[in-house]
């Protein structure tokens, strides 16, 4: 039984799923708007919102924690998060992302959504 298991598995093993969610979060931070399936969108929302909240601190420890959590070698992701997005949401208490449902995918009728920064 799946009592108290709140996260989705997406049919992947733990390491692969973690890398998959990190890459989705990195793409969202760089592009500020992505189209994906609804379950994926719901799964990356808390991850990215916690990263934005951490980035608002702006110190070295926050920078290192963001890089570690995203696990990316691309310095553009952390730089954009800390410089652009943290400054943009400096006065906002939370709720940095908006998930909007759109039409289903033609091939398999999967529900899709647009994830974007508010």
C-alpha positions, 0 to 999 in steps of 0.5 A, a space after each residue: 500500500 502507498 500510505 504516506 507516499 506523496 511523490 509520484 514515481 513516473 515509472 522510473 528508478 530513484 536516481 533517474 527520477 531525481 535527475 529527471 525532475 532536476 532537469 525539468 526544474 533547470 529548464 523551467 528556471 532558464 526558460 521561465 515557461 515550459 509545457 509538460 504533462 500535468 503530473 510532472 508540473 505538479 511534481 516540480 512546483 514545490 521543488 522550484 518554489 523552495 529553490 526561489 525562496 532559498 535564492 531570495 537569501 542570496 548568500 554564498 550558502 544559498 548559492 551552494 545549496 541551489 547548485 547542489 540541489 539542482 545538480 547541474 554543471 550549467 552555471 547559468 541556472 544558479 546565476 539566473 535564479 539568484 540574480 534575476 528571479 530572486 530580485 523579481 520576487 523579493 517582496 512576494 511571500 510565495 506562490 511563484 509558479 502558475 500551472 495552467 491546464 491546456 489540451 491533451 496530448 494527441 498521441 496518448 491523451 496525456 493531460 498537459 499543462 503550462 508551468 510559468 513564473 507569475 
